[in-house]
Amino acid sequence: MEGADGVRLRKLNHIRTIRGTTAIEGNTLTEEQITAVLAGKRVAATRREIDEVKGAHRAYAKIVRQLRDANLIKREGGKKFGRWIAA
């Protein structure tokens, strides 16, 4: 999916991925709070929870960069990624 809808869905998926990843470790931040943290806003949370969200965000971004560098996904997140994951 391309365009504004594609961007919106990728951002939502990114937030949900971070939420699921950090929740495993007991992080209680909501999707809205995670969105705020990544936007640089202040949220009522422990330093550990905020650091976990930021760390998961950096790790996710690094994985995406590596996949792009290996030409496994397109810059805009196109269909090539889906075929690679399904293989």
C-alpha positions as CSV (number, residue, x, y, z in Angstrom):
1,M,0.0,0.0,0.0
2,E,1.4,3.3,-1.0
3,G,0.6,6.9,-0.3
4,A,-0.7,8.5,2.9
5,D,-2.5,5.3,3.9
6,G,0.6,3.2,3.6
7,V,2.6,5.6,5.7
8,R,-0.1,5.7,8.4
9,L,-0.3,1.9,8.5
10,R,3.5,1.5,8.7
11,K,3.6,4.0,11.6
12,L,0.8,2.1,13.4
13,N,2.5,-1.2,12.8
14,H,5.8,0.2,14.1
15,I,4.1,1.5,17.3
16,R,2.3,-1.8,17.8
17,T,5.6,-3.8,17.3
18,I,7.3,-1.6,19.9
19,R,4.3,-2.1,22.3
20,G,4.3,-5.9,21.9
21,T,8.1,-6.1,22.2
22,T,8.3,-4.0,25.4
23,A,5.2,-5.5,27.0
24,I,6.9,-8.8,27.1
25,E,9.4,-7.3,29.6
26,G,6.5,-5.7,31.7
27,N,6.4,-2.3,30.1
28,T,3.0,-0.8,30.7
29,L,3.1,2.1,28.2
30,T,0.1,2.4,25.8
31,E,0.3,2.9,22.1
32,E,-0.6,6.6,22.7
33,Q,2.2,7.0,25.3
34,I,4.7,5.2,22.9
35,T,3.7,7.6,20.1
36,A,4.3,10.5,22.5
37,V,7.7,9.3,23.6
38,L,8.8,8.9,20.0
39,A,7.6,12.4,19.2
40,G,9.8,13.7,22.1
41,K,6.9,14.5,24.4
42,R,6.9,13.9,28.1
43,V,4.8,11.0,29.5
44,A,4.2,9.8,33.0
45,A,6.4,6.7,33.0
46,T,9.5,5.3,34.6
47,R,12.9,6.0,33.0
48,R,13.2,2.3,32.3
49,E,9.9,2.2,30.3
50,I,10.9,5.2,28.3
51,D,14.4,3.8,27.6
52,E,12.9,0.5,26.6
53,V,10.7,2.2,24.0
54,K,13.5,4.3,22.6
55,G,15.8,1.2,22.5
56,A,13.1,-0.9,20.7
57,H,12.7,2.0,18.2
58,R,16.4,2.1,17.5
59,A,16.6,-1.6,17.0
60,Y,13.6,-1.7,14.7
61,A,15.1,1.1,12.6
62,K,18.4,-0.7,12.4
63,I,16.7,-3.9,11.2
64,V,14.8,-2.0,8.5
65,R,18.0,-0.2,7.4
66,Q,19.8,-3.5,7.1
67,L,17.0,-5.1,5.1
68,R,17.0,-2.1,2.8
69,D,20.8,-2.2,2.4
70,A,20.5,-5.9,1.4
71,N,17.8,-4.9,-1.1
72,L,15.2,-7.1,0.7
73,I,12.8,-4.2,1.0
74,K,12.1,-1.1,-1.1
75,R,12.8,2.3,0.4
76,E,9.1,3.0,0.7
77,G,8.3,-0.4,2.2
78,G,6.9,-1.9,-1.0
79,K,5.8,-5.5,-1.8
80,K,9.3,-6.8,-2.0
81,F,9.4,-7.1,1.8
82,G,6.2,-9.2,1.9
83,R,7.6,-11.7,-0.6
84,W,10.8,-12.0,1.4
85,I,9.0,-12.5,4.7
86,A,6.7,-15.1,3.1
87,A,9.6,-17.1,1.6
